[in-house]
């Protein structure tokens, strides 16, 4: 699919649940979120039907997100169903890693190609604080289990937060020296729970280059939003994702499907298109309609330090 601004739209991110076993301070309220009624959340049959329609219109990559997607019962069944859809070439999962030690091999067998794993700090006490109860060692064991299962390339997502982990940039980069990971620093966005402290804690990704000046830019053909850098002598890479200091609206290639059945053409807009109750050609039309609603640019308003108008917390949109 080509949208109205000549961008090729081939990537669908699917949130399968709003729930999470952690309570990251920039994402979730401390009390968590209320569990929805069963009928409020899309069934796996509905999700597969939407994905099949999206594949017919040109979607080739799918990422399963949440909340924490691995808390939803039967997630392996969904992975198998999506990977079997003609046209879907890549299936990935974004997770906090808490369940990977037990599930990595099964996810690989179910058709998952690669993983995105959140890791904001290498300090166990700080990890516990930021996640409100998470176990850093369990997350690190999950990363190793994913690597051992062949869920590659593994991308490690670090949200850069001033006064919390900006002093850890060099030690985090060391993760790629002996491991073929892509460590991705992501600028904090003024969305949901992160909005109140965004102005005080925002750190532009240029700080990574200042603190690790050995990093050298390299060409990347994956079509992703990260600017990729190589550390001399290291096995892995560093990616910088700059939604605030250098927004990438001009190359946005994605749609998002929320757990309650809404297609979001843009992360930073409250425009949504319902897909529930549709089937067949109606679903394909809904996907095309959502693509037609993608704005040319929402990055300029974020660059001006205004809160995002996404209309939802990140746990209700999907990472």
N, C-alpha and C positions, 0 to 999 in steps of 0.2 A: 504493500500500500504506500502511496505517496500522498502526503497531506497537502494542505493549501499553500505551504511554504517550501515545497519541493524536498521535504525530509522523508526518508524511507522509514516507515514504521514497521518494525519486524520483531518487537520485543514486548512480551506481556508479563507483568508481575502480578501474581495471584496471592492475595492474603487469604489464608484459610481459617484464621481465628484472630480475635482481638486479644485473647488471653495469653499470658506469659507467666512462666514460673519465676521470673526475676522482676524487679521493679526499678529499672534504670532511671535515674533522676531526670534525665533530659527527655525521657520517653513516656514513662508511666507514672500515674499518681501513686502516692505511698500506700494507699488502701487497695491498689489494684483496680480492676474494672469489674463491673457486675457481669456475671455469666448470662448470656442471652438465652432466650427460649430456643428450643431446637429449630422451630420453623423460621426463626429470624436469620439463621445462617444458611448459606447455600449448601445443598447436599453435594456429595462428590459427583453424582450424576449430572447435576446442574453445571458444576464447574467444568466437567469434561465436555459437556455440550457446548458451553461458551468457548472453550479452548479449541474445539474442533471447528467451530465457525470462524474463530480468529485465524486458525491455520489456513482455512480456505481463502481468507482475504490477504494472507501474506505474512502472518506471524510465524517466526521460525525458532525463536528462543523463548523459553518460559522459565521464570524463577518463582519458586514457592516461598512465601514469606508469612509473617504473622503481624503482631504478636510473635509468639514462638511456635512455628508450625509443627514441631515435633511433639507438642503436647496434645495435638488433635488425634483422637483414636482413628486407626485405620489409614494413617498417612501413607504407608507403603502401598496400599491399594490405589490411592490417588496417583502416586508417582508412576506406577505401572500403567495406569490408564492413560495418563498424559503422554508418556513416552511412546505408547503404541499409536498415537494419532499421526496419520500421514502428514508429512510436512514439518513436524517438530524435530529439529535437528539437535537441540541442546536443552537439557533440563538441569537446573541448579536449585539449590536450597540455601536460604539465609537462616542462620541459627546462632544462638548464644553458646552452643557447644556442650551444654550440660548433659545431653543425652547421646552424644556421638560415640562415647566409649562403648556403649552397648549397641548402638544402631548403625554405625558406619558401614559395616559389611552388608547389612540388609538393605540399606539405602542404595548402595552400589548395585546389588542384585536386582533391585526394583527399577533400575534404569537411570538413576541420578548420575550425572556426569561430573559435577564439581560442586564445591561448597564455598559459601561466604560465611566467615565465622567472626563474630564480634569479640574484640579484645582491646579494651581501652587503657589497660595498665598492666604492668608486670609486678606490681606490689599487691600482695594478698590482702592487706588491710584496706588499701584504697579500692581494690576490686570489690570487696565485701561492702564497703561504704557506698560506692557508686551504684551497685546493683541491688542494694538493700538485702544482702544475704547470700550472694553468689560465692562459689568456691573456685578460686583461681586455678588450683591444681586440677580440679575436675575439668575445667575448660581446656587447660593445656593438654591433658590426657586425651580429650576429645579431638583436639587438633591433630595429635599424633595418630590417633585411630583413623581419622579421615585420610591422612597421608598414606598410612599403611594399607587402607582399602582401595587406594587408587582414585580417590575422589579429587581429581586434579584438573586444572590448576586450583590450588587452594588460595583464596583471597582472604586476608585478615583485615577486618574493618576497625579502624581506630578513629573515634570522634575526638577531635582535638579541642581540649577545654582548658582555657587559661586558668592557672592556679591549681589545676588538678593533675594534668599529665603532660603539659608542655615541657616540663623539665625532664621527661622521660624519652623525648624524641630520639636521642642517640642510642639508648639501650633498646628501644623498640626496633629501631632499624637493624640492630645486631641480630634480630630474629632471622633476617634473610641471608646472613653471611654463610651459614651452613645448611640452609633449607631453601628449597626451590618454591618459596611462597611469594605472593605479591602482597606486600604490606601497604594498605591504602589509608592514608590520612584523609579524613573527611571533615570539612569545616562545619562547625556547629551552626545549625539553622534556627531561626526564630519561629519555631513551630511548637504548638502545644506546651508541654511541660518545660521545654527549653526556652521559651520566649521570655519569661520573667528575668532570667539571669543571662540572657544572650549578650546584651550590651557589655556587661562586666567581664564575661568569660570568653568572648569571641577572640580567636587567634587566627589570622590569615595563614594559609598553608605556606606562604613564603618563609615562615619561621623554620620550617623543616629544612629548607635549603640554606638558611642562615646557620643552623646548628650542625648540619651535615654537609659542608660545602663540597665534599668529594662526589656527591651525587651528580650524575651526568645525564641529560635528557637523551632518550632514544626514541626512534620511530616505533609506532605501535599500529599494527594492522587490524586489531580486534574490533575497532569501531566503538570502543567504550568511551566513557566520559572522563576517565582518569588520564592525566598527563604522566607518562611513565619515565622513570629514571633508573639508572643502573649504578650500583655501588661497585667500584673496581674490586675484583677478586671475589665478589659475593655470588652465590648461586641464584638468589632470588632478585626481586625488583621492588621498587617503591612506586606507588601510584599516589598522585595528589588529585583529590576531587574538590573542586573549588566552586561550590554553588553560590557563594557570596562574593568573593574577591574576583572571580572570573567565570561568571555563569556560562552555561553551555546550552542555552535554549536553542541555539542555531543548529545543534546536532542531536537534539533529543529524538530518540527513536522508539519511545515506549508508551504503552498504556498501562494503567493499573486497574485491577479488578479487586474490589473490597469484599470482605467476607460476607457482607449482607447483599451483594449482588449489584453493585454500582461500578460502572466503568468511569475512571477518572482520566480525562485527557491530559491533565497537568497536575503535578504534585501540589503546586502553590496556588491552585484555584479551587473554589468550591463548586465548580460546574461538574455535574455527574449525570450519567446516563444509566437508567435502570435496564437490566437485562433479564430480570425475573419474569416468568410467565411467557417468555418467547421461545420459539424453537425453529429449527431449520433456517429458511431464508430470512425470517424475521430477526434471528440472532446475527446473521451476517450483516443485515442492514443496520442493526444497532451498533455493531463494531465499526462499520464505515462511518456512521453518523458521529460516533465519539471521536474518531480520527479527524473528521471535518471540523470539530470544535477545538482542536488543539490551538492554543494561542501562539502567536509568533514569538512572544517574549514576555516572561514574567520576572526575569532576573534583575531588571533595572530597579524595580521597586524593592527587592530584597537588598540590593546593594546600598539602598538608602536607609538601611537599618529598620525597616518597617516589619512588623510581624507578618508572617505568611497568612494569606487568606484561604488556606487549605480547607478550613471548615471542620477538620478532624485532628485528633492527636495522631502521631505517627503509628502507634500500635493499631489504629483503626484504618490506616491507609495501606501499610506494608512497606518494608524497607526497599 
